[in-house]
């Protein structure tokens, strides 16, 4: 019986942590289960979550992208700055195209030129951040079109558009990963790129696609955040890469590649969002909050490593 319990916790560790957090907060704060707080949790989860879906594709494919925070900031800023000159649909198309260009640059250098993803995405993030700071003179820019704020803040049957878009993209991401040749080949590339190449899979194409996907989802995240706040800022997204990657990993997507899913990522996102809500409702000092989040990641990942090593020892 203990062995079965251990195996259950091991296989569903993120869900167990989420359930424990949720139950604990139901008793700890009377405000946790209110409709407004639950909606706020989902909205927070949605903005990071859209980018986390892109990062899920990247990590499954054996890569990661540290430039998404800067891409998010630039795209949010550009979307606000273009409002006086273009219609909202044109603004959205151009901003998504800006994200796509960043992804193409990263993909070219990493997939085509065999550059190191860690170095390239840090460097491109610095470049993009520099552009954002330059065009805004380092200051936030307030939106001039009231309709723009409805992109994230508008509702359908009481559900914010950001949450609706999040769930739509969840369905699309999960379908692509589990029901299409692209998804199957991406798992193969992340599992072993050399074997995938011998099997006839165009590894370079999939590696390139990864970075376009992450950059486009970062652009969507930038649009939603700037719409929610009605403000674009070059400092938005500074902590996004680590938050997003941590959410994907604690959800159960392996950093080594070839394993994971969009549904697992949602669990990781909810853990962070519920934890954020809990710490704020309990008036935990902000500096302590960062340490507690880091401790949570260490505990979950550490338990996963322990379980994997235990399984290998038994085998």
BALOBA-1460 file (C-alpha; in Angstrom, 3 decimals):
// residues 315
<rec num="1" residu="x" x="0.000" y="0.000" z="0.000"/>
<rec num="2" residu="x" x="2.726" y="2.560" z="0.820"/>
<rec num="3" residu="x" x="4.360" y="1.684" z="-2.502"/>
<rec num="4" residu="x" x="1.106" y="2.366" z="-4.367"/>
<rec num="5" residu="x" x="0.681" y="5.673" z="-2.566"/>
<rec num="6" residu="x" x="4.259" y="6.639" z="-3.408"/>
<rec num="7" residu="x" x="3.737" y="5.771" z="-7.073"/>
<rec num="8" residu="x" x="0.525" y="7.791" z="-7.179"/>
<rec num="9" residu="x" x="2.189" y="10.828" z="-5.612"/>
<rec num="10" residu="x" x="5.160" y="10.422" z="-7.934"/>
<rec num="11" residu="x" x="3.051" y="10.266" z="-11.089"/>
<rec num="12" residu="x" x="0.726" y="13.106" z="-10.048"/>
<rec num="13" residu="x" x="3.031" y="15.133" z="-7.809"/>
<rec num="14" residu="x" x="2.074" y="18.499" z="-9.303"/>
<rec num="15" residu="x" x="-1.639" y="17.769" z="-8.930"/>
<rec num="16" residu="x" x="-1.078" y="16.689" z="-5.324"/>
<rec num="17" residu="x" x="0.746" y="19.956" z="-4.546"/>
<rec num="18" residu="x" x="-2.000" y="21.983" z="-6.242"/>
<rec num="19" residu="x" x="-4.726" y="20.167" z="-4.309"/>
<rec num="20" residu="x" x="-2.910" y="20.664" z="-0.996"/>
<rec num="21" residu="x" x="-2.408" y="24.376" z="-1.691"/>
<rec num="22" residu="x" x="-6.048" y="24.797" z="-2.679"/>
<rec num="23" residu="x" x="-7.432" y="22.983" z="0.376"/>
<rec num="24" residu="x" x="-5.062" y="24.800" z="2.748"/>
<rec num="25" residu="x" x="-6.100" y="28.198" z="1.406"/>
<rec num="26" residu="x" x="-9.789" y="27.361" z="1.715"/>
<rec num="27" residu="x" x="-9.210" y="27.137" z="5.479"/>
<rec num="28" residu="x" x="-6.582" y="29.890" z="5.746"/>
<rec num="29" residu="x" x="-8.497" y="32.743" z="4.118"/>
<rec num="30" residu="x" x="-12.228" y="33.421" z="3.710"/>
<rec num="31" residu="x" x="-11.472" y="35.461" z="0.592"/>
<rec num="32" residu="x" x="-9.752" y="32.703" z="-1.361"/>
<rec num="33" residu="x" x="-12.886" y="31.006" z="-2.709"/>
<rec num="34" residu="x" x="-14.598" y="34.239" z="-3.755"/>
<rec num="35" residu="x" x="-15.513" y="34.550" z="-7.427"/>
<rec num="36" residu="x" x="-13.368" y="37.663" z="-7.910"/>
<rec num="37" residu="x" x="-10.264" y="35.980" z="-6.480"/>
<rec num="38" residu="x" x="-10.716" y="32.830" z="-8.565"/>
<rec num="39" residu="x" x="-11.169" y="34.960" z="-11.703"/>
<rec num="40" residu="x" x="-7.998" y="36.889" z="-10.818"/>
<rec num="41" residu="x" x="-6.112" y="33.594" z="-10.454"/>
<rec num="42" residu="x" x="-7.296" y="32.489" z="-13.903"/>
<rec num="43" residu="x" x="-6.414" y="35.843" z="-15.518"/>
<rec num="44" residu="x" x="-2.919" y="35.771" z="-14.025"/>
<rec num="45" residu="x" x="-2.558" y="32.164" z="-15.105"/>
<rec num="46" residu="x" x="-3.749" y="33.033" z="-18.626"/>
<rec num="47" residu="x" x="-1.188" y="35.707" z="-19.485"/>
<rec num="48" residu="x" x="1.785" y="33.613" z="-18.393"/>
<rec num="49" residu="x" x="0.026" y="30.477" z="-19.594"/>
<rec num="50" residu="x" x="-0.153" y="31.478" z="-23.242"/>
<rec num="51" residu="x" x="3.629" y="31.923" z="-23.214"/>
<rec num="52" residu="x" x="4.023" y="28.703" z="-21.234"/>
<rec num="53" residu="x" x="2.330" y="26.762" z="-24.035"/>
<rec num="54" residu="x" x="4.984" y="28.042" z="-26.428"/>
<rec num="55" residu="x" x="7.694" y="27.138" z="-23.923"/>
<rec num="56" residu="x" x="6.176" y="23.655" z="-23.585"/>
<rec num="57" residu="x" x="6.750" y="23.109" z="-27.312"/>
<rec num="58" residu="x" x="10.323" y="24.368" z="-26.933"/>
<rec num="59" residu="x" x="11.211" y="22.170" z="-23.958"/>
<rec num="60" residu="x" x="9.581" y="19.076" z="-25.452"/>
<rec num="61" residu="x" x="11.738" y="19.749" z="-28.517"/>
<rec num="62" residu="x" x="14.875" y="19.900" z="-26.378"/>
<rec num="63" residu="x" x="15.310" y="23.692" z="-26.344"/>
<rec num="64" residu="x" x="14.254" y="26.737" z="-24.322"/>
<rec num="65" residu="x" x="13.922" y="30.477" z="-24.961"/>
<rec num="66" residu="x" x="15.090" y="33.081" z="-22.427"/>
<rec num="67" residu="x" x="14.181" y="36.032" z="-24.672"/>
<rec num="68" residu="x" x="10.401" y="35.735" z="-24.225"/>
<rec num="69" residu="x" x="10.251" y="38.335" z="-21.424"/>
<rec num="70" residu="x" x="11.901" y="40.988" z="-23.571"/>
<rec num="71" residu="x" x="9.797" y="40.008" z="-26.585"/>
<rec num="72" residu="x" x="6.693" y="40.319" z="-24.440"/>
<rec num="73" residu="x" x="7.740" y="43.814" z="-23.276"/>
<rec num="74" residu="x" x="8.578" y="45.042" z="-26.791"/>
<rec num="75" residu="x" x="5.375" y="43.697" z="-28.325"/>
<rec num="76" residu="x" x="3.200" y="45.131" z="-25.575"/>
<rec num="77" residu="x" x="4.924" y="48.475" z="-25.929"/>
<rec num="78" residu="x" x="4.639" y="48.544" z="-29.726"/>
<rec num="79" residu="x" x="0.960" y="47.612" z="-29.574"/>
<rec num="80" residu="x" x="0.259" y="50.639" z="-27.369"/>
<rec num="81" residu="x" x="2.460" y="53.045" z="-29.353"/>
<rec num="82" residu="x" x="0.818" y="52.145" z="-32.682"/>
<rec num="83" residu="x" x="-2.744" y="52.779" z="-31.483"/>
<rec num="84" residu="x" x="-2.976" y="56.429" z="-32.668"/>
<rec num="85" residu="x" x="-1.930" y="55.463" z="-36.199"/>
<rec num="86" residu="x" x="-3.519" y="52.094" z="-37.033"/>
<rec num="87" residu="x" x="-6.701" y="50.147" z="-36.424"/>
<rec num="88" residu="x" x="-6.650" y="47.563" z="-33.621"/>
<rec num="89" residu="x" x="-6.648" y="44.542" z="-36.022"/>
<rec num="90" residu="x" x="-3.664" y="45.996" z="-37.916"/>
<rec num="91" residu="x" x="-1.855" y="46.676" z="-34.647"/>
<rec num="92" residu="x" x="-2.367" y="43.078" z="-33.541"/>
<rec num="93" residu="x" x="-1.131" y="41.664" z="-36.847"/>
<rec num="94" residu="x" x="1.985" y="43.839" z="-36.855"/>
<rec num="95" residu="x" x="2.805" y="43.029" z="-33.231"/>
<rec num="96" residu="x" x="2.489" y="39.284" z="-33.818"/>
<rec num="97" residu="x" x="4.738" y="39.760" z="-36.867"/>
<rec num="98" residu="x" x="7.311" y="41.529" z="-34.659"/>
<rec num="99" residu="x" x="7.318" y="38.512" z="-32.358"/>
<rec num="100" residu="x" x="7.655" y="36.211" z="-35.349"/>
<rec num="101" residu="x" x="10.733" y="38.108" z="-36.559"/>
<rec num="102" residu="x" x="12.425" y="37.664" z="-33.168"/>
<rec num="103" residu="x" x="11.636" y="33.958" z="-33.331"/>
<rec num="104" residu="x" x="12.997" y="33.661" z="-36.858"/>
<rec num="105" residu="x" x="16.244" y="35.322" z="-35.778"/>
<rec num="106" residu="x" x="16.654" y="32.965" z="-32.814"/>
<rec num="107" residu="x" x="15.709" y="29.962" z="-34.929"/>
<rec num="108" residu="x" x="18.162" y="30.853" z="-37.696"/>
<rec num="109" residu="x" x="21.101" y="31.187" z="-35.323"/>
<rec num="110" residu="x" x="20.266" y="28.123" z="-33.215"/>
<rec num="111" residu="x" x="18.756" y="25.666" z="-35.697"/>
<rec num="112" residu="x" x="20.659" y="26.679" z="-38.836"/>
<rec num="113" residu="x" x="23.963" y="27.952" z="-37.447"/>
<rec num="114" residu="x" x="24.114" y="25.509" z="-34.484"/>
<rec num="115" residu="x" x="24.576" y="28.295" z="-31.936"/>
<rec num="116" residu="x" x="23.933" y="27.648" z="-28.243"/>
<rec num="117" residu="x" x="20.307" y="28.414" z="-27.310"/>
<rec num="118" residu="x" x="21.226" y="29.694" z="-23.847"/>
<rec num="119" residu="x" x="23.670" y="32.296" z="-25.177"/>
<rec num="120" residu="x" x="21.620" y="33.313" z="-28.218"/>
<rec num="121" residu="x" x="18.312" y="33.790" z="-26.431"/>
<rec num="122" residu="x" x="19.962" y="35.776" z="-23.626"/>
<rec num="123" residu="x" x="21.689" y="37.973" z="-26.231"/>
<rec num="124" residu="x" x="18.556" y="38.436" z="-28.359"/>
<rec num="125" residu="x" x="16.637" y="39.243" z="-25.188"/>
<rec num="126" residu="x" x="19.159" y="41.973" z="-24.402"/>
<rec num="127" residu="x" x="18.859" y="43.302" z="-27.956"/>
<rec num="128" residu="x" x="15.063" y="43.346" z="-27.847"/>
<rec num="129" residu="x" x="15.055" y="44.930" z="-24.380"/>
<rec num="130" residu="x" x="17.425" y="47.612" z="-25.636"/>
<rec num="131" residu="x" x="15.073" y="48.382" z="-28.539"/>
<rec num="132" residu="x" x="12.109" y="48.597" z="-26.144"/>
<rec num="133" residu="x" x="13.981" y="50.980" z="-23.824"/>
<rec num="134" residu="x" x="15.120" y="53.128" z="-26.751"/>
<rec num="135" residu="x" x="11.752" y="53.601" z="-28.465"/>
<rec num="136" residu="x" x="10.024" y="54.371" z="-25.157"/>
<rec num="137" residu="x" x="12.862" y="56.406" z="-23.654"/>
<rec num="138" residu="x" x="12.672" y="54.019" z="-20.721"/>
<rec num="139" residu="x" x="9.183" y="55.146" z="-19.703"/>
<rec num="140" residu="x" x="5.750" y="53.474" z="-19.703"/>
<rec num="141" residu="x" x="3.340" y="54.459" z="-22.482"/>
<rec num="142" residu="x" x="-0.385" y="54.734" z="-21.731"/>
<rec num="143" residu="x" x="-2.887" y="53.442" z="-24.298"/>
<rec num="144" residu="x" x="-4.939" y="55.939" z="-26.287"/>
<rec num="145" residu="x" x="-7.670" y="53.607" z="-27.566"/>
<rec num="146" residu="x" x="-10.266" y="52.508" z="-25.024"/>
<rec num="147" residu="x" x="-11.284" y="49.564" z="-27.217"/>
<rec num="148" residu="x" x="-7.811" y="48.059" z="-26.849"/>
<rec num="149" residu="x" x="-8.324" y="47.376" z="-23.136"/>
<rec num="150" residu="x" x="-11.310" y="45.153" z="-23.933"/>
<rec num="151" residu="x" x="-8.986" y="42.585" z="-25.561"/>
<rec num="152" residu="x" x="-8.008" y="41.326" z="-22.090"/>
<rec num="153" residu="x" x="-10.617" y="42.942" z="-19.826"/>
<rec num="154" residu="x" x="-13.761" y="42.352" z="-21.866"/>
<rec num="155" residu="x" x="-15.918" y="39.396" z="-20.848"/>
<rec num="156" residu="x" x="-18.096" y="36.705" z="-22.395"/>
<rec num="157" residu="x" x="-20.682" y="35.362" z="-19.933"/>
<rec num="158" residu="x" x="-18.597" y="36.855" z="-17.137"/>
<rec num="159" residu="x" x="-15.382" y="35.167" z="-18.292"/>
<rec num="160" residu="x" x="-12.547" y="37.562" z="-19.292"/>
<rec num="161" residu="x" x="-11.356" y="37.328" z="-22.890"/>
<rec num="162" residu="x" x="-7.832" y="36.523" z="-21.661"/>
<rec num="163" residu="x" x="-9.128" y="33.390" z="-19.929"/>
<rec num="164" residu="x" x="-11.161" y="32.371" z="-22.982"/>
<rec num="165" residu="x" x="-8.112" y="32.756" z="-25.240"/>
<rec num="166" residu="x" x="-6.024" y="30.762" z="-22.767"/>
<rec num="167" residu="x" x="-8.372" y="27.777" z="-22.872"/>
<rec num="168" residu="x" x="-8.699" y="27.956" z="-26.660"/>
<rec num="169" residu="x" x="-4.918" y="27.861" z="-27.026"/>
<rec num="170" residu="x" x="-4.746" y="25.021" z="-24.492"/>
<rec num="171" residu="x" x="-7.043" y="22.950" z="-26.718"/>
<rec num="172" residu="x" x="-5.013" y="23.831" z="-29.825"/>
<rec num="173" residu="x" x="-1.651" y="23.111" z="-28.163"/>
<rec num="174" residu="x" x="-2.777" y="19.786" z="-26.713"/>
<rec num="175" residu="x" x="-4.303" y="18.759" z="-30.044"/>
<rec num="176" residu="x" x="-1.150" y="19.635" z="-31.994"/>
<rec num="177" residu="x" x="1.079" y="17.755" z="-29.546"/>
<rec num="178" residu="x" x="-1.053" y="14.606" z="-29.350"/>
<rec num="179" residu="x" x="-2.948" y="14.373" z="-32.632"/>
<rec num="180" residu="x" x="-0.671" y="15.670" z="-35.382"/>
<rec num="181" residu="x" x="2.507" y="14.563" z="-37.137"/>
<rec num="182" residu="x" x="4.117" y="17.840" z="-36.049"/>
<rec num="183" residu="x" x="3.586" y="16.936" z="-32.404"/>
<rec num="184" residu="x" x="4.803" y="13.350" z="-32.769"/>
<rec num="185" residu="x" x="7.908" y="14.483" z="-34.625"/>
<rec num="186" residu="x" x="8.583" y="17.186" z="-32.039"/>
<rec num="187" residu="x" x="8.650" y="14.552" z="-29.271"/>
<rec num="188" residu="x" x="11.056" y="12.502" z="-31.406"/>
<rec num="189" residu="x" x="13.346" y="15.488" z="-31.973"/>
<rec num="190" residu="x" x="13.402" y="16.291" z="-28.263"/>
<rec num="191" residu="x" x="13.990" y="12.658" z="-27.312"/>
<rec num="192" residu="x" x="16.998" y="12.205" z="-29.590"/>
<rec num="193" residu="x" x="17.630" y="14.600" z="-32.470"/>
<rec num="194" residu="x" x="20.202" y="12.317" z="-34.094"/>
<rec num="195" residu="x" x="17.857" y="9.342" z="-34.193"/>
<rec num="196" residu="x" x="15.057" y="11.606" z="-35.439"/>
<rec num="197" residu="x" x="17.279" y="12.822" z="-38.284"/>
<rec num="198" residu="x" x="18.105" y="9.234" z="-39.292"/>
<rec num="199" residu="x" x="14.357" y="8.536" z="-39.290"/>
<rec num="200" residu="x" x="13.889" y="11.230" z="-41.915"/>
<rec num="201" residu="x" x="12.532" y="13.976" z="-39.652"/>
<rec num="202" residu="x" x="13.649" y="17.473" z="-40.631"/>
<rec num="203" residu="x" x="15.204" y="18.383" z="-37.300"/>
<rec num="204" residu="x" x="16.276" y="21.850" z="-38.426"/>
<rec num="205" residu="x" x="12.682" y="22.743" z="-39.366"/>
<rec num="206" residu="x" x="11.348" y="21.668" z="-35.964"/>
<rec num="207" residu="x" x="14.076" y="23.482" z="-34.059"/>
<rec num="208" residu="x" x="13.375" y="26.625" z="-36.074"/>
<rec num="209" residu="x" x="9.613" y="26.289" z="-35.529"/>
<rec num="210" residu="x" x="10.094" y="26.077" z="-31.768"/>
<rec num="211" residu="x" x="11.490" y="29.583" z="-31.525"/>
<rec num="212" residu="x" x="8.880" y="31.096" z="-33.821"/>
<rec num="213" residu="x" x="6.159" y="29.548" z="-31.636"/>
<rec num="214" residu="x" x="7.678" y="30.827" z="-28.376"/>
<rec num="215" residu="x" x="8.154" y="34.342" z="-29.792"/>
<rec num="216" residu="x" x="4.614" y="34.531" z="-31.181"/>
<rec num="217" residu="x" x="3.131" y="33.394" z="-27.853"/>
<rec num="218" residu="x" x="5.322" y="36.018" z="-26.128"/>
<rec num="219" residu="x" x="3.829" y="38.622" z="-28.471"/>
<rec num="220" residu="x" x="0.326" y="37.473" z="-27.498"/>
<rec num="221" residu="x" x="1.310" y="37.679" z="-23.831"/>
<rec num="222" residu="x" x="2.572" y="41.225" z="-24.377"/>
<rec num="223" residu="x" x="-0.705" y="42.198" z="-26.054"/>
<rec num="224" residu="x" x="-2.791" y="40.769" z="-23.215"/>
<rec num="225" residu="x" x="-0.704" y="42.361" z="-20.437"/>
<rec num="226" residu="x" x="-0.630" y="45.796" z="-22.078"/>
<rec num="227" residu="x" x="-4.364" y="45.508" z="-22.736"/>
<rec num="228" residu="x" x="-5.072" y="44.485" z="-19.129"/>
<rec num="229" residu="x" x="-3.065" y="47.442" z="-17.768"/>
<rec num="230" residu="x" x="-3.783" y="49.777" z="-20.722"/>
<rec num="231" residu="x" x="-0.062" y="50.485" z="-20.579"/>
<rec num="232" residu="x" x="3.036" y="49.291" z="-22.374"/>
<rec num="233" residu="x" x="6.348" y="49.292" z="-20.537"/>
<rec num="234" residu="x" x="9.898" y="48.219" z="-21.411"/>
<rec num="235" residu="x" x="10.270" y="46.642" z="-17.953"/>
<rec num="236" residu="x" x="7.313" y="44.293" z="-18.322"/>
<rec num="237" residu="x" x="8.250" y="40.635" z="-18.460"/>
<rec num="238" residu="x" x="11.588" y="40.774" z="-16.645"/>
<rec num="239" residu="x" x="10.756" y="37.737" z="-14.489"/>
<rec num="240" residu="x" x="8.633" y="35.959" z="-17.104"/>
<rec num="241" residu="x" x="11.207" y="33.470" z="-18.512"/>
<rec num="242" residu="x" x="11.981" y="31.884" z="-15.143"/>
<rec num="243" residu="x" x="8.316" y="31.862" z="-14.065"/>
<rec num="244" residu="x" x="7.213" y="30.281" z="-17.338"/>
<rec num="245" residu="x" x="10.003" y="27.704" z="-17.477"/>
<rec num="246" residu="x" x="9.444" y="26.809" z="-13.814"/>
<rec num="247" residu="x" x="5.711" y="26.357" z="-14.441"/>
<rec num="248" residu="x" x="6.372" y="24.065" z="-17.387"/>
<rec num="249" residu="x" x="8.937" y="21.988" z="-15.491"/>
<rec num="250" residu="x" x="7.029" y="21.559" z="-12.226"/>
<rec num="251" residu="x" x="4.006" y="20.609" z="-14.317"/>
<rec num="252" residu="x" x="5.946" y="17.550" z="-15.453"/>
<rec num="253" residu="x" x="7.584" y="18.467" z="-18.764"/>
<rec num="254" residu="x" x="11.148" y="17.119" z="-18.719"/>
<rec num="255" residu="x" x="13.955" y="19.640" z="-19.315"/>
<rec num="256" residu="x" x="15.810" y="16.884" z="-21.149"/>
<rec num="257" residu="x" x="13.156" y="16.975" z="-23.874"/>
<rec num="258" residu="x" x="10.832" y="14.449" z="-25.461"/>
<rec num="259" residu="x" x="8.306" y="14.372" z="-22.604"/>
<rec num="260" residu="x" x="5.457" y="16.637" z="-21.469"/>
<rec num="261" residu="x" x="2.103" y="18.091" z="-22.446"/>
<rec num="262" residu="x" x="0.102" y="21.326" z="-22.434"/>
<rec num="263" residu="x" x="-2.234" y="19.893" z="-19.791"/>
<rec num="264" residu="x" x="0.685" y="19.278" z="-17.445"/>
<rec num="265" residu="x" x="1.790" y="22.866" z="-17.989"/>
<rec num="266" residu="x" x="-1.627" y="24.121" z="-16.864"/>
<rec num="267" residu="x" x="-1.164" y="22.340" z="-13.521"/>
<rec num="268" residu="x" x="2.219" y="24.027" z="-13.056"/>
<rec num="269" residu="x" x="0.730" y="27.408" z="-13.939"/>
<rec num="270" residu="x" x="-2.111" y="26.953" z="-11.474"/>
<rec num="271" residu="x" x="0.354" y="26.069" z="-8.714"/>
<rec num="272" residu="x" x="2.171" y="29.371" z="-9.200"/>
<rec num="273" residu="x" x="-1.047" y="31.394" z="-9.553"/>
<rec num="274" residu="x" x="-2.667" y="29.846" z="-6.476"/>
<rec num="275" residu="x" x="0.573" y="30.331" z="-4.528"/>
<rec num="276" residu="x" x="0.734" y="34.003" z="-5.577"/>
<rec num="277" residu="x" x="-2.862" y="34.507" z="-4.465"/>
<rec num="278" residu="x" x="-2.234" y="32.681" z="-1.188"/>
<rec num="279" residu="x" x="0.860" y="34.677" z="-0.300"/>
<rec num="280" residu="x" x="-0.881" y="37.967" z="-1.066"/>
<rec num="281" residu="x" x="-4.029" y="37.072" z="0.886"/>
<rec num="282" residu="x" x="-1.884" y="36.038" z="3.853"/>
<rec num="283" residu="x" x="0.092" y="39.321" z="3.626"/>
<rec num="284" residu="x" x="3.429" y="37.550" z="3.269"/>
<rec num="285" residu="x" x="6.290" y="40.017" z="2.826"/>
<rec num="286" residu="x" x="7.144" y="40.279" z="-0.921"/>
<rec num="287" residu="x" x="10.796" y="39.327" z="-0.436"/>
<rec num="288" residu="x" x="9.731" y="36.137" z="1.339"/>
<rec num="289" residu="x" x="7.339" y="35.327" z="-1.502"/>
<rec num="290" residu="x" x="10.187" y="34.973" z="-4.003"/>
<rec num="291" residu="x" x="12.081" y="32.648" z="-1.682"/>
<rec num="292" residu="x" x="9.017" y="30.491" z="-1.044"/>
<rec num="293" residu="x" x="8.374" y="30.117" z="-4.784"/>
<rec num="294" residu="x" x="11.971" y="29.053" z="-5.312"/>
<rec num="295" residu="x" x="11.691" y="26.577" z="-2.443"/>
<rec num="296" residu="x" x="8.557" y="25.076" z="-3.989"/>
<rec num="297" residu="x" x="10.315" y="24.513" z="-7.324"/>
<rec num="298" residu="x" x="13.295" y="22.911" z="-5.564"/>
<rec num="299" residu="x" x="11.048" y="20.572" z="-3.555"/>
<rec num="300" residu="x" x="8.985" y="19.420" z="-6.564"/>
<rec num="301" residu="x" x="11.939" y="18.993" z="-8.920"/>
<rec num="302" residu="x" x="14.001" y="17.391" z="-6.151"/>
<rec num="303" residu="x" x="11.242" y="14.878" z="-5.437"/>
<rec num="304" residu="x" x="10.993" y="14.113" z="-9.154"/>
<rec num="305" residu="x" x="14.746" y="13.442" z="-9.360"/>
<rec num="306" residu="x" x="14.565" y="11.248" z="-6.243"/>
<rec num="307" residu="x" x="11.677" y="9.250" z="-7.729"/>
<rec num="308" residu="x" x="13.483" y="8.774" z="-11.040"/>
<rec num="309" residu="x" x="16.689" y="7.634" z="-9.316"/>
<rec num="310" residu="x" x="14.694" y="5.266" z="-7.081"/>
<rec num="311" residu="x" x="13.023" y="3.758" z="-10.129"/>
<rec num="312" residu="x" x="16.398" y="3.232" z="-11.839"/>
<rec num="313" residu="x" x="17.820" y="1.614" z="-8.693"/>
<rec num="314" residu="x" x="14.881" y="-0.808" z="-8.477"/>
<rec num="315" residu="x" x="15.180" y="-1.640" z="-12.183"/>
